[in-house]
Each structure stands twice: as structure tokens, then as C-alpha cells.
Amino acid sequence: MSGTSSARQRIIDISDASGVAEARRSVADLAATVQLDEVAAGELALAVTEAGSNVFKHAGRGRIVARVIERSSALGVEVVAIDKGPGIANVSASMRDGHSTSGTPGSGLGALRRVTSDLEVWSRPGAGTLVRFEVWPKARSVPAEALASGVICAEKSGEDVCGDGWTVLQGRGRVVVFVVDGLGHGPEAAAAARIAIETVERNAQRNASEIIDAVHSALRPTRGAAAAVALLQPESELCVYCGIGNIAASIRGAGASRSMVSHNGTLGHQVRKVQEFQYPFPKGSLLIMHSDGIATHWDLAAYPGIESRHPALVSAALYRDHNRGRDDITVLALRNGGGA
Ligand SMILES: [Mn+2]
């Protein structure tokens, strides 16, 4: 399989000006691992500083989430700026270069668009702002995303490692999407999650229930995990789903949402039944999967228009507003189709 999405990610809290500098440093550090050329690295630093400053100036606090992304074997960096500030009244006017409401929310978006790719903004007055963009090496022409996705995976605050994990593996007309939540949190949960992901990578050609069986066997020496695999066939508009334990998953499209079924149990320890379920996955619809660090009672209707935007904005909204705050969290959104 090719096109493994990397789990390499940075999350930086911004609550003062030093947070903006820290975000610039931390994202530069991440970018160094993908060897951006000097021009692209400079533009990334500029863009992160601009996005981070906007968060601090207009919302007082928020977060920058950056991760390594891969497309056609090129590596780039995706940045999402997340705040719960006053929001932007007119996003499209703000995106126009030279828009003259300097100092108001959104005033830097034109500048941001000049130095980044695929800039997307979701904002509503009173509902905060979510900004997403990509930066790629200058020498590469990177094709449009065939299946757009966004994911945030973060450790419980106070922990050094994350007991959740995820992977997206693409190849030969199918996509394997896997989310795992190692029991509890901390190093032992992280070890279980890591073993689960390695097992999925080794078994990615198999069917969904075989993948879950393999994970169950591999996790026996660990403390165990909840996990689910969604085996997508985008062209046939199908999703075969198989899960054990508390991973929430649904497919949403045209205003309707369908939850997918996992059986109870703990992989590695107690599994009564491994069963595949098949669901329609129409073009344009969104797969959303998350661990129980995210509360289950969210509703995308609270974010008008977000369902048709880049999935990274969807995962950012759920992360911002539905984080229970007492566990590791993973939230992943993937569209059958491109970005916006
Ligand atoms: Mn959990």
C-alpha cells in the first residue's frame, strides 16, 4: 500500500504572544522533518505567525495544530488554527486581498492566502474561527486531493504520550481507515495503540474482520484497546466497517447521518463477536470516527455549512467543542472526494 498518512503532528496552545512564537518554532521543527525548501519554509513560518497572531489578537486564546501530509509521495505540512473568539462576519470579503478592515478578525486572510495552498476558513459571528491551509515544497506540483481528510490526535493533558492512534492506508481502489484507543492512557495505552497500528499496516490487504482478528491476537500481551476499521471503496461508494469497543463512527451526507455498529469488548482480552457491517459511502459524504475522548452528542448542524467544507475543519470543530478533557482524543473526518 502507498500513501500512508503520517501521524506526525504538533499542537501548540496560544494564550499570549510567546505562544505565537512557540507555534512558529514548533511548526518549523516539524517542517524540518519533511525537508521543505527554504522559500516554502519561510512562507510556512510567515503563515503560522499570521494565523497564530490572529488567534491571539481576536480570540485571546486558541490552538495551532500542524501535521505532516503526503500526496503523490510529496510531503507537506497542514496547519489548522482553532479559536472560539468573536468570529468573522464576512469571510469571503476578508479573503480578498487588500480588504480594508485592518485590525478586525479576518484582516490577515488575504496575506495568508498568498503564501499557502488550499486556504479554507469556517467562521460565524460568536462561534469562533477555524482556518486551514497547506504548505508544500516549491519544486513539487502536488495534485488535488482525491480523498480529503483531517485528523487530530492528542494525549490527555499532563501525559507525554498519546494512548490513541490512527492510520489511513490507500491503495488499489480501497482505503483502510483505522482508529484505536489503548485502554486508559499513558505509556501502556500508547504501546497497545502502536502495536495495533503496526498490525493493521501488515494486514492492510485483508478484509475488515480479518484485520480486527489480527489486532485482537497482537494485543494479547498488552493492556488492550478499543478499535475500529472502516474499509472504504470510494468508487463503489461502499464502506465495510468492523469495530470492537468504544470508537464512534458515522457516515454523513445530504443532511442525514448514519451511525455504524461496533460490538462490545476489549481487543486483546475479551471479544465475543467480530462482525462486519456494510454501509453506503456516497460521493461527497463524510466518514467521521472518534475515540471516547470526544463526547458523542455533537451535531454538525451547530456549524452551518461545515459539512461541505474541508474535513480538517470538521475534525477541528469537534476537537475544539466536544473534547471531554479527561482522556486521549482522536477525531478523524474523511470525504469520499476532494477538499471543498
Ligand atoms: Mn479513551
Boltz pocket constraint, residues with backbone or C-beta under 6 A from the ligand:
constraints:
  - pocket:
      binder: B
      contacts: [[A, 181], [A, 182], [A, 184], [A, 291], [A, 292], [A, 293], [A, 327], [A, 328]]
      max_distance: 6.0
